[in-house]
């Protein structure tokens, strides 16, 4: 698998090329400190599959995923920060779903 790091200002921070017909986009929105050494990461990801044998090439864009992981005990202040991060992730997901990017000669299926 190959990873592409996008420049500042790009919609996605990182794109992983899974194989010839699939890529995964990712943007980490936040890392919120929890109790002790726990960290809660909020990230938005989206998988795109391409049918390279179709004419024209078609793509299947999977729904945007918001991932919240490693959650343990958190204080009210930490929960407040997490809520802000989740709101930001939700706004980002809505922007992505409402603004699809299509390269030349690619059609949605």
N, C-alpha and C positions, 0 to 999 in steps of 0.2 A: 504494500500500500504506500502511496506517495502522498505527501502533505504539502499544501501550498499555503503560505502565509500571505495574507492580503495587506496592502498598504493602509495607512491611517485614512479613515473616511470611507472605506469600502463597507458595504452592507454586512458582509461576513468577515470574521477575523481569520478563519482558517477553513480550508476546504480539503477534505481527504478524498483522494481518487481511489475508490475501492477496487474497481476493475475497469475494463473498457466501457462498460455500460452503466456505471453507477458512481455517484459522488455523494458525499455527506458534507453539508455546510454547518458551521458552528460559530457561535458568538457567546462567550462567557459574559454575563451581565454583571455579576457581582460575586464576591466572596465575603460572607458575613461571619464574623467570629462568634462561636457559641461558647458554652460553658467549658472550662478547662482548655484543652487543645483542639476541640471540635471546630470544624469549619463547614459552613453550609454554602455550597456553590449553586448559583442560579445560572443556567445556560439555556440558550435557544438553539435548536438544531433542526435541520431539514434534509431529507434524503431525496435525491433526484435519480430516477432510472431512465436510461435512454434505450430505445429499440433501434439499434444501428442497422438492422436489416430492412426496416420499413423505408418506403420512399414517398414522401420525405421522411427523414429521421423523426421519430416521435419521442416525446418524453412524458414520464409520469412523475408528477411532483407529489410527494407524500405530504400529509398534513404536518404543520410545524409542531415540534415537541418542545415543551418547557420542562426542564429537568431540575428538580431540587433534591440534593443528595446529602447524606451524612448529617441528617438533622437529629439533634439530641436535645438536652436541656438548654433553654434560651431565656434570657431576662426579658422584661417588657421592652426595654430599649433595643435589644437585639431583634426582637420580634417586629418592632416598628421599622427597623432598617430592612428586614427581610420583606415586609409588606411593600415597602417602596421599591425594592429590587424586583419583586414579582410583578408589580404594576408596570415597571419599565419593560420587563420581558413580555408582558401581555401586549403593550402598545407596539413593541417591535414586531411581534408575531402578526398583529393585525396589519401593520404596514407591509410586511412581506406577502401575506396572503392577498392583499389588494393591489399589489404592484409586481406581477410576475415578469421575469426577465426571459426573453426568448432570443437566442442567437439566430442568425440567418439560417434558413432552410430547416428549421425545427418547428414541428407542429405539436400541440397538445393532443393527447388521445382521450 
